[in-house]
């Protein structure tokens, strides 16, 4: 694996939980490959959710100066859609997991890994 922290994080079987707007999804994963394949499946479904700075044609900047914020066109916006499409094109399962994991605190994009107890 390119990312050493993933070896430890994905070493044991667990349940990958995706908390989305209208429902929660569960994937049973036995190893790191299963986690990464689940992340790629979800990324392929979510890719249309993401946008790049050039995609934003809205003029929804009213009141931003009053709030002390820069207008949307002047803020740095990552190229999430382009990055997600490249990961899918390259079929890079590990990068898919890292991309989904990086966004796991965003609204409607929650992702957690639970490790159930055994006896």
TORGU-555942 format. One record per atom (N, C-alpha, C): residue number from 1; residue in three letters; atom name; x, y, z. Coordinates in steps of 0.001 Angstrom, whole numbers. Layout:
! residues N
+-----+------+------+---------+---------+---------+
| pos | code | site |       X |       Y |       Z |
+-----+------+------+---------+---------+---------+
| NUM |  ALA |   CA |       X |       Y |       Z |
...
+-----+------+------+---------+---------+---------+
//
This chain:
! residues 119
+-----+------+------+---------+---------+---------+
| pos | code | site |       X |       Y |       Z |
+-----+------+------+---------+---------+---------+
|   1 |  UNK |    N |     835 |   -1191 |       0 |
|   1 |  UNK |   CA |       0 |       0 |       0 |
|   1 |  UNK |    C |     878 |    1253 |       0 |
|   2 |  UNK |    N |     427 |    2253 |    -749 |
|   2 |  UNK |   CA |    1157 |    3516 |    -801 |
|   2 |  UNK |    C |    1101 |    4253 |     527 |
|   3 |  UNK |    N |     -38 |    4173 |    1184 |
|   3 |  UNK |   CA |    -249 |    4903 |    2431 |
|   3 |  UNK |    C |    -106 |    3940 |    3606 |
|   4 |  UNK |    N |     943 |    4121 |    4377 |
|   4 |  UNK |   CA |    1244 |    3196 |    5477 |
|   4 |  UNK |    C |     153 |    3193 |    6548 |
|   5 |  UNK |    N |    -483 |    4351 |    6796 |
|   5 |  UNK |   CA |   -1513 |    4386 |    7830 |
|   5 |  UNK |    C |   -2701 |    3497 |    7481 |
|   6 |  UNK |    N |   -2910 |    3258 |    6202 |
|   6 |  UNK |   CA |   -4026 |    2401 |    5798 |
|   6 |  UNK |    C |   -3783 |     941 |    6172 |
|   7 |  UNK |    N |   -2532 |     521 |    6157 |
|   7 |  UNK |   CA |   -2229 |    -864 |    6517 |
|   7 |  UNK |    C |   -2740 |   -1177 |    7917 |
|   8 |  UNK |    N |   -2508 |    -263 |    8849 |
|   8 |  UNK |   CA |   -2981 |    -478 |   10223 |
|   8 |  UNK |    C |   -4491 |    -303 |   10323 |
|   9 |  UNK |    N |   -5006 |     731 |    9663 |
|   9 |  UNK |   CA |   -6433 |    1047 |    9787 |
|   9 |  UNK |    C |   -7325 |     -24 |    9165 |
|  10 |  UNK |    N |   -6867 |    -632 |    8098 |
|  10 |  UNK |   CA |   -7696 |   -1584 |    7359 |
|  10 |  UNK |    C |   -7249 |   -3029 |    7555 |
|  11 |  UNK |    N |   -6459 |   -3273 |    8575 |
|  11 |  UNK |   CA |   -5879 |   -4609 |    8779 |
|  11 |  UNK |    C |   -6897 |   -5642 |    9242 |
|  12 |  UNK |    N |   -7923 |   -5217 |    9969 |
|  12 |  UNK |   CA |   -8877 |   -6182 |   10512 |
|  12 |  UNK |    C |  -10241 |   -6022 |    9855 |
|  13 |  UNK |    N |  -10989 |   -7084 |    9882 |
|  13 |  UNK |   CA |  -12335 |   -7069 |    9310 |
|  13 |  UNK |    C |  -13206 |   -6079 |   10065 |
|  14 |  UNK |    N |  -14140 |   -5489 |    9338 |
|  14 |  UNK |   CA |  -15039 |   -4539 |    9964 |
|  14 |  UNK |    C |  -16216 |   -4221 |    9068 |
|  15 |  UNK |    N |  -16978 |   -3259 |    9500 |
|  15 |  UNK |   CA |  -18146 |   -2807 |    8748 |
|  15 |  UNK |    C |  -17900 |   -1356 |    8353 |
|  16 |  UNK |    N |  -17952 |   -1092 |    7058 |
|  16 |  UNK |   CA |  -17773 |     259 |    6536 |
|  16 |  UNK |    C |  -19162 |     871 |    6416 |
|  17 |  UNK |    N |  -19366 |    1995 |    7096 |
|  17 |  UNK |   CA |  -20681 |    2616 |    7186 |
|  17 |  UNK |    C |  -20655 |    3954 |    6460 |
|  18 |  UNK |    N |  -21561 |    4120 |    5508 |
|  18 |  UNK |   CA |  -21701 |    5377 |    4780 |
|  18 |  UNK |    C |  -23016 |    6023 |    5206 |
|  19 |  UNK |    N |  -22926 |    7211 |    5787 |
|  19 |  UNK |   CA |  -24113 |    7935 |    6230 |
|  19 |  UNK |    C |  -24423 |    9008 |    5198 |
|  20 |  UNK |    N |  -25446 |    8733 |    4406 |
|  20 |  UNK |   CA |  -25811 |    9645 |    3330 |
|  20 |  UNK |    C |  -27099 |   10371 |    3692 |
|  21 |  UNK |    N |  -27558 |   11224 |    2812 |
|  21 |  UNK |   CA |  -28707 |   12090 |    3118 |
|  21 |  UNK |    C |  -29958 |   11305 |    3470 |
|  22 |  UNK |    N |  -30298 |   10316 |    2674 |
|  22 |  UNK |   CA |  -31578 |    9631 |    2857 |
|  22 |  UNK |    C |  -31465 |    8231 |    3447 |
|  23 |  UNK |    N |  -30265 |    7719 |    3580 |
|  23 |  UNK |   CA |  -30131 |    6379 |    4132 |
|  23 |  UNK |    C |  -28690 |    6116 |    4574 |
|  24 |  UNK |    N |  -28526 |    5045 |    5282 |
|  24 |  UNK |   CA |  -27210 |    4601 |    5730 |
|  24 |  UNK |    C |  -26903 |    3281 |    5043 |
|  25 |  UNK |    N |  -25678 |    3138 |    4558 |
|  25 |  UNK |   CA |  -25270 |    1926 |    3845 |
|  25 |  UNK |    C |  -24177 |    1232 |    4642 |
|  26 |  UNK |    N |  -24191 |     -95 |    4577 |
|  26 |  UNK |   CA |  -23231 |    -904 |    5323 |
|  26 |  UNK |    C |  -22537 |   -1873 |    4365 |
|  27 |  UNK |    N |  -21208 |   -1936 |    4452 |
|  27 |  UNK |   CA |  -20422 |   -2888 |    3669 |
|  27 |  UNK |    C |  -19604 |   -3731 |    4642 |
|  28 |  UNK |    N |  -19722 |   -5038 |    4550 |
|  28 |  UNK |   CA |  -18901 |   -5929 |    5368 |
|  28 |  UNK |    C |  -17578 |   -6115 |    4632 |
|  29 |  UNK |    N |  -16482 |   -5790 |    5312 |
|  29 |  UNK |   CA |  -15154 |   -5837 |    4698 |
|  29 |  UNK |    C |  -14250 |   -6756 |    5508 |
|  30 |  UNK |    N |  -13606 |   -7678 |    4831 |
|  30 |  UNK |   CA |  -12726 |   -8633 |    5502 |
|  30 |  UNK |    C |  -11253 |   -8245 |    5451 |
|  31 |  UNK |    N |  -10891 |   -7386 |    4498 |
|  31 |  UNK |   CA |   -9483 |   -6995 |    4359 |
|  31 |  UNK |    C |   -9406 |   -5632 |    3675 |
|  32 |  UNK |    N |   -8181 |   -5143 |    3478 |
|  32 |  UNK |   CA |   -8001 |   -3807 |    2905 |
|  32 |  UNK |    C |   -8563 |   -3716 |    1481 |
|  33 |  UNK |    N |   -8486 |   -4794 |     713 |
|  33 |  UNK |   CA |   -9043 |   -4775 |    -643 |
|  33 |  UNK |    C |  -10547 |   -4554 |    -623 |
|  34 |  UNK |    N |  -11243 |   -5182 |     319 |
|  34 |  UNK |   CA |  -12686 |   -5002 |     427 |
|  34 |  UNK |    C |  -13041 |   -3549 |     763 |
|  35 |  UNK |    N |  -12289 |   -2953 |    1693 |
|  35 |  UNK |   CA |  -12544 |   -1548 |    2047 |
|  35 |  UNK |    C |  -12360 |    -645 |     827 |
|  36 |  UNK |    N |  -11282 |    -875 |      97 |
|  36 |  UNK |   CA |  -10983 |     -37 |   -1063 |
|  36 |  UNK |    C |  -11997 |    -241 |   -2191 |
|  37 |  UNK |    N |  -12455 |   -1482 |   -2396 |
|  37 |  UNK |   CA |  -13480 |   -1741 |   -3418 |
|  37 |  UNK |    C |  -14807 |   -1079 |   -3050 |
|  38 |  UNK |    N |  -15159 |   -1105 |   -1775 |
|  38 |  UNK |   CA |  -16385 |    -439 |   -1324 |
|  38 |  UNK |    C |  -16277 |    1068 |   -1547 |
|  39 |  UNK |    N |  -15108 |    1635 |   -1248 |
|  39 |  UNK |   CA |  -14903 |    3072 |   -1453 |
|  39 |  UNK |    C |  -15027 |    3432 |   -2932 |
|  40 |  UNK |    N |  -14478 |    2603 |   -3817 |
|  40 |  UNK |   CA |  -14580 |    2871 |   -5249 |
|  40 |  UNK |    C |  -16028 |    2791 |   -5718 |
|  41 |  UNK |    N |  -16782 |    1827 |   -5230 |
|  41 |  UNK |   CA |  -18198 |    1708 |   -5609 |
|  41 |  UNK |    C |  -18951 |    2981 |   -5232 |
|  42 |  UNK |    N |  -18725 |    3466 |   -4019 |
|  42 |  UNK |   CA |  -19409 |    4672 |   -3552 |
|  42 |  UNK |    C |  -18912 |    5899 |   -4317 |
|  43 |  UNK |    N |  -17619 |    5979 |   -4582 |
|  43 |  UNK |   CA |  -17072 |    7110 |   -5330 |
|  43 |  UNK |    C |  -17688 |    7202 |   -6720 |
|  44 |  UNK |    N |  -17849 |    6057 |   -7380 |
|  44 |  UNK |   CA |  -18463 |    6058 |   -8713 |
|  44 |  UNK |    C |  -19895 |    6585 |   -8661 |
|  45 |  UNK |    N |  -20590 |    6309 |   -7580 |
|  45 |  UNK |   CA |  -21963 |    6789 |   -7444 |
|  45 |  UNK |    C |  -22012 |    8278 |   -7082 |
|  46 |  UNK |    N |  -21009 |    8745 |   -6346 |
|  46 |  UNK |   CA |  -21003 |   10127 |   -5866 |
|  46 |  UNK |    C |  -20319 |   11113 |   -6808 |
|  47 |  UNK |    N |  -19627 |   10655 |   -7829 |
|  47 |  UNK |   CA |  -18782 |   11541 |   -8633 |
|  47 |  UNK |    C |  -19560 |   12735 |   -9184 |
|  48 |  UNK |    N |  -20820 |   12563 |   -9478 |
|  48 |  UNK |   CA |  -21612 |   13675 |  -10009 |
|  48 |  UNK |    C |  -21982 |   14699 |   -8933 |
|  49 |  UNK |    N |  -21784 |   14340 |   -7665 |
|  49 |  UNK |   CA |  -22051 |   15294 |   -6582 |
|  49 |  UNK |    C |  -20989 |   16369 |   -6531 |
|  50 |  UNK |    N |  -19783 |   16045 |   -6967 |
|  50 |  UNK |   CA |  -18646 |   16937 |   -6794 |
|  50 |  UNK |    C |  -18608 |   17968 |   -7906 |
|  51 |  UNK |    N |  -17921 |   19069 |   -7653 |
|  51 |  UNK |   CA |  -17820 |   20112 |   -8656 |
|  51 |  UNK |    C |  -16439 |   20725 |   -8598 |
|  52 |  UNK |    N |  -16079 |   21352 |   -9703 |
|  52 |  UNK |   CA |  -14825 |   22075 |   -9800 |
|  52 |  UNK |    C |  -15157 |   23565 |   -9811 |
|  53 |  UNK |    N |  -14155 |   24356 |   -9578 |
|  53 |  UNK |   CA |  -14361 |   25805 |   -9529 |
|  53 |  UNK |    C |  -14987 |   26323 |  -10815 |
|  54 |  UNK |    N |  -14553 |   25798 |  -11962 |
|  54 |  UNK |   CA |  -15091 |   26252 |  -13241 |
|  54 |  UNK |    C |  -16566 |   25901 |  -13404 |
|  55 |  UNK |    N |  -17024 |   24865 |  -12694 |
|  55 |  UNK |   CA |  -18415 |   24434 |  -12808 |
|  55 |  UNK |    C |  -19380 |   25384 |  -12128 |
|  56 |  UNK |    N |  -18876 |   26247 |  -11244 |
|  56 |  UNK |   CA |  -19743 |   27114 |  -10459 |
|  56 |  UNK |    C |  -20081 |   28367 |  -11243 |
|  57 |  UNK |    N |  -21256 |   28384 |  -11864 |
|  57 |  UNK |   CA |  -21677 |   29548 |  -12637 |
|  57 |  UNK |    C |  -22667 |   30400 |  -11865 |
|  58 |  UNK |    N |  -22962 |   30013 |  -10631 |
|  58 |  UNK |   CA |  -23929 |   30789 |   -9849 |
|  58 |  UNK |    C |  -23327 |   32123 |   -9453 |
|  59 |  UNK |    N |  -24168 |   33074 |   -9249 |
|  59 |  UNK |   CA |  -23737 |   34394 |   -8810 |
|  59 |  UNK |    C |  -24223 |   34605 |   -7396 |
|  60 |  UNK |    N |  -24047 |   33622 |   -6557 |
|  60 |  UNK |   CA |  -24586 |   33623 |   -5211 |
|  60 |  UNK |    C |  -23583 |   34215 |   -4227 |
|  61 |  UNK |    N |  -23162 |   35459 |   -4479 |
|  61 |  UNK |   CA |  -22166 |   36106 |   -3646 |
|  61 |  UNK |    C |  -22760 |   37238 |   -2814 |
|  62 |  UNK |    N |  -24059 |   37418 |   -2882 |
|  62 |  UNK |   CA |  -24696 |   38523 |   -2179 |
|  62 |  UNK |    C |  -24459 |   38418 |    -687 |
|  63 |  UNK |    N |  -24013 |   39504 |    -106 |
|  63 |  UNK |   CA |  -23846 |   39563 |    1334 |
|  63 |  UNK |    C |  -22562 |   38963 |    1860 |
|  64 |  UNK |    N |  -21732 |   38360 |     986 |
|  64 |  UNK |   CA |  -20514 |   37726 |    1470 |
|  64 |  UNK |    C |  -19507 |   38755 |    1981 |
|  65 |  UNK |    N |  -19414 |   39915 |    1274 |
|  65 |  UNK |   CA |  -18485 |   40938 |    1747 |
|  65 |  UNK |    C |  -18919 |   41439 |    3120 |
|  66 |  UNK |    N |  -20211 |   41542 |    3328 |
|  66 |  UNK |   CA |  -20733 |   41990 |    4618 |
|  66 |  UNK |    C |  -20326 |   41021 |    5723 |
|  67 |  UNK |    N |  -20284 |   39734 |    5410 |
|  67 |  UNK |   CA |  -19905 |   38727 |    6388 |
|  67 |  UNK |    C |  -18390 |   38571 |    6508 |
|  68 |  UNK |    N |  -17647 |   39339 |    5713 |
|  68 |  UNK |   CA |  -16195 |   39256 |    5782 |
|  68 |  UNK |    C |  -15622 |   38088 |    4996 |
|  69 |  UNK |    N |  -16409 |   37515 |    4084 |
|  69 |  UNK |   CA |  -15940 |   36391 |    3285 |
|  69 |  UNK |    C |  -15683 |   36840 |    1858 |
|  70 |  UNK |    N |  -14791 |   36153 |    1202 |
|  70 |  UNK |   CA |  -14500 |   36453 |    -191 |
|  70 |  UNK |    C |  -15616 |   35899 |   -1065 |
|  71 |  UNK |    N |  -15899 |   36559 |   -2192 |
|  71 |  UNK |   CA |  -16866 |   35971 |   -3139 |
|  71 |  UNK |    C |  -16388 |   34596 |   -3578 |
|  72 |  UNK |    N |  -17329 |   33738 |   -3929 |
|  72 |  UNK |   CA |  -17037 |   32342 |   -4247 |
|  72 |  UNK |    C |  -15947 |   32202 |   -5300 |
|  73 |  UNK |    N |  -15957 |   33013 |   -6326 |
|  73 |  UNK |   CA |  -14977 |   32895 |   -7401 |
|  73 |  UNK |    C |  -13566 |   33199 |   -6918 |
|  74 |  UNK |    N |  -13412 |   33894 |   -5795 |
|  74 |  UNK |   CA |  -12092 |   34255 |   -5307 |
|  74 |  UNK |    C |  -11585 |   33277 |   -4248 |
|  75 |  UNK |    N |  -12420 |   32384 |   -3776 |
|  75 |  UNK |   CA |  -11996 |   31407 |   -2781 |
|  75 |  UNK |    C |  -11338 |   30221 |   -3461 |
|  76 |  UNK |    N |  -10401 |   29597 |   -2777 |
|  76 |  UNK |   CA |   -9783 |   28391 |   -3327 |
|  76 |  UNK |    C |  -10760 |   27228 |   -3181 |
|  77 |  UNK |    N |  -11072 |   26594 |   -4284 |
|  77 |  UNK |   CA |  -11966 |   25435 |   -4280 |
|  77 |  UNK |    C |  -11203 |   24266 |   -4898 |
|  78 |  UNK |    N |  -11064 |   23164 |   -4188 |
|  78 |  UNK |   CA |  -10339 |   22033 |   -4775 |
|  78 |  UNK |    C |  -11077 |   21478 |   -5990 |
|  79 |  UNK |    N |  -10347 |   20868 |   -6855 |
|  79 |  UNK |   CA |  -10925 |   20295 |   -8068 |
|  79 |  UNK |    C |  -11358 |   18861 |   -7774 |
|  80 |  UNK |    N |  -12381 |   18743 |   -6923 |
|  80 |  UNK |   CA |  -12817 |   17429 |   -6460 |
|  80 |  UNK |    C |  -13356 |   16554 |   -7578 |
|  81 |  UNK |    N |  -14145 |   17134 |   -8485 |
|  81 |  UNK |   CA |  -14737 |   16322 |   -9541 |
|  81 |  UNK |    C |  -13660 |   15779 |  -10470 |
|  82 |  UNK |    N |  -12715 |   16619 |  -10847 |
|  82 |  UNK |   CA |  -11624 |   16187 |  -11717 |
|  82 |  UNK |    C |  -10802 |   15101 |  -11039 |
|  83 |  UNK |    N |  -10499 |   15293 |   -9757 |
|  83 |  UNK |   CA |   -9722 |   14291 |   -9017 |
|  83 |  UNK |    C |  -10475 |   12967 |   -8928 |
|  84 |  UNK |    N |  -11765 |   13026 |   -8614 |
|  84 |  UNK |   CA |  -12571 |   11807 |   -8499 |
|  84 |  UNK |    C |  -12647 |   11075 |   -9843 |
|  85 |  UNK |    N |  -12842 |   11823 |  -10921 |
|  85 |  UNK |   CA |  -12898 |   11192 |  -12246 |
|  85 |  UNK |    C |  -11576 |   10530 |  -12609 |
|  86 |  UNK |    N |  -10459 |   11154 |  -12223 |
|  86 |  UNK |   CA |   -9138 |   10573 |  -12515 |
|  86 |  UNK |    C |   -8927 |    9284 |  -11730 |
|  87 |  UNK |    N |   -9362 |    9269 |  -10468 |
|  87 |  UNK |   CA |   -9245 |    8061 |   -9646 |
|  87 |  UNK |    C |  -10047 |    6920 |  -10265 |
|  88 |  UNK |    N |  -11235 |    7231 |  -10748 |
|  88 |  UNK |   CA |  -12100 |    6215 |  -11368 |
|  88 |  UNK |    C |  -11472 |    5722 |  -12674 |
|  89 |  UNK |    N |  -10974 |    6645 |  -13492 |
|  89 |  UNK |   CA |  -10335 |    6276 |  -14755 |
|  89 |  UNK |    C |   -9138 |    5364 |  -14523 |
|  90 |  UNK |    N |   -8320 |    5699 |  -13509 |
|  90 |  UNK |   CA |   -7137 |    4901 |  -13196 |
|  90 |  UNK |    C |   -7475 |    3624 |  -12426 |
|  91 |  UNK |    N |   -8722 |    3511 |  -11993 |
|  91 |  UNK |   CA |   -9173 |    2387 |  -11163 |
|  91 |  UNK |    C |   -8239 |    2192 |   -9962 |
|  92 |  UNK |    N |   -7880 |    3308 |   -9327 |
|  92 |  UNK |   CA |   -6966 |    3304 |   -8187 |
|  92 |  UNK |    C |   -7784 |    3139 |   -6905 |
|  93 |  UNK |    N |   -7927 |    1896 |   -6462 |
|  93 |  UNK |   CA |   -8785 |    1587 |   -5325 |
|  93 |  UNK |    C |   -8299 |    2255 |   -4046 |
|  94 |  UNK |    N |   -6997 |    2283 |   -3839 |
|  94 |  UNK |   CA |   -6458 |    2890 |   -2627 |
|  94 |  UNK |    C |   -6720 |    4394 |   -2598 |
|  95 |  UNK |    N |   -6539 |    5058 |   -3724 |
|  95 |  UNK |   CA |   -6834 |    6499 |   -3802 |
|  95 |  UNK |    C |   -8324 |    6760 |   -3610 |
|  96 |  UNK |    N |   -9170 |    5842 |   -4065 |
|  96 |  UNK |   CA |  -10616 |    5996 |   -3850 |
|  96 |  UNK |    C |  -10925 |    6010 |   -2363 |
|  97 |  UNK |    N |  -10293 |    5097 |   -1612 |
|  97 |  UNK |   CA |  -10513 |    5077 |    -167 |
|  97 |  UNK |    C |  -10025 |    6369 |     470 |
|  98 |  UNK |    N |   -8846 |    6834 |      85 |
|  98 |  UNK |   CA |   -8283 |    8065 |     660 |
|  98 |  UNK |    C |   -9187 |    9252 |     347 |
|  99 |  UNK |    N |   -9716 |    9334 |    -877 |
|  99 |  UNK |   CA |  -10602 |   10429 |   -1273 |
|  99 |  UNK |    C |  -11880 |   10414 |    -431 |
| 100 |  UNK |    N |  -12508 |    9247 |    -319 |
| 100 |  UNK |   CA |  -13731 |    9127 |     479 |
| 100 |  UNK |    C |  -13442 |    9417 |    1947 |
| 101 |  UNK |    N |  -12342 |    8918 |    2448 |
| 101 |  UNK |   CA |  -11966 |    9132 |    3853 |
| 101 |  UNK |    C |  -11733 |   10614 |    4133 |
| 102 |  UNK |    N |  -11079 |   11304 |    3206 |
| 102 |  UNK |   CA |  -10797 |   12730 |    3377 |
| 102 |  UNK |    C |  -12083 |   13556 |    3487 |
| 103 |  UNK |    N |  -13126 |   13125 |    2830 |
| 103 |  UNK |   CA |  -14386 |   13867 |    2828 |
| 103 |  UNK |    C |  -15396 |   13319 |    3839 |
| 104 |  UNK |    N |  -14972 |   12431 |    4711 |
| 104 |  UNK |   CA |  -15921 |   11732 |    5586 |
| 104 |  UNK |    C |  -16612 |   12627 |    6605 |
| 105 |  UNK |    N |  -16104 |   13810 |    6841 |
| 105 |  UNK |   CA |  -16760 |   14736 |    7770 |
| 105 |  UNK |    C |  -17698 |   15712 |    7068 |
| 106 |  UNK |    N |  -17803 |   15636 |    5767 |
| 106 |  UNK |   CA |  -18655 |   16548 |    5016 |
| 106 |  UNK |    C |  -20116 |   16110 |    5151 |
| 107 |  UNK |    N |  -21008 |   17067 |    5001 |
| 107 |  UNK |   CA |  -22434 |   16772 |    5117 |
| 107 |  UNK |    C |  -22859 |   15775 |    4042 |
| 108 |  UNK |    N |  -23592 |   14767 |    4451 |
| 108 |  UNK |   CA |  -24119 |   13696 |    3590 |
| 108 |  UNK |    C |  -23028 |   12786 |    3024 |
| 109 |  UNK |    N |  -21808 |   12883 |    3506 |
| 109 |  UNK |   CA |  -20732 |   12036 |    2998 |
| 109 |  UNK |    C |  -20028 |   11291 |    4126 |
| 110 |  UNK |    N |  -20721 |   11081 |    5219 |
| 110 |  UNK |   CA |  -20115 |   10425 |    6368 |
| 110 |  UNK |    C |  -19654 |    9017 |    6054 |
| 111 |  UNK |    N |  -18505 |    8668 |    6604 |
| 111 |  UNK |   CA |  -17975 |    7318 |    6451 |
| 111 |  UNK |    C |  -17267 |    6945 |    7745 |
| 112 |  UNK |    N |  -17611 |    5785 |    8257 |
| 112 |  UNK |   CA |  -16982 |    5288 |    9476 |
| 112 |  UNK |    C |  -16652 |    3818 |    9278 |
| 113 |  UNK |    N |  -15717 |    3341 |   10065 |
| 113 |  UNK |   CA |  -15403 |    1912 |   10079 |
| 113 |  UNK |    C |  -15592 |    1430 |   11505 |
| 114 |  UNK |    N |  -16435 |     432 |   11656 |
| 114 |  UNK |   CA |  -16677 |    -167 |   12966 |
| 114 |  UNK |    C |  -16113 |   -1576 |   12965 |
| 115 |  UNK |    N |  -15498 |   -1923 |   14067 |
| 115 |  UNK |   CA |  -14943 |   -3277 |   14234 |
| 115 |  UNK |    C |  -15726 |   -3981 |   15330 |
| 116 |  UNK |    N |  -16672 |   -4847 |   14936 |
| 116 |  UNK |   CA |  -17484 |   -5529 |   15943 |
| 116 |  UNK |    C |  -16640 |   -6459 |   16801 |
| 117 |  UNK |    N |  -17100 |   -6657 |   18006 |
| 117 |  UNK |   CA |  -16412 |   -7570 |   18914 |
| 117 |  UNK |    C |  -16686 |   -9019 |   18531 |
| 118 |  UNK |    N |  -15732 |   -9859 |   18846 |
| 118 |  UNK |   CA |  -15914 |  -11291 |   18632 |
| 118 |  UNK |    C |  -15674 |  -11988 |   19968 |
| 119 |  UNK |    N |  -16081 |  -13215 |   20061 |
| 119 |  UNK |   CA |  -15881 |  -13960 |   21312 |
| 119 |  UNK |    C |  -15107 |  -15227 |   21067 |
+-----+------+------+---------+---------+---------+
//
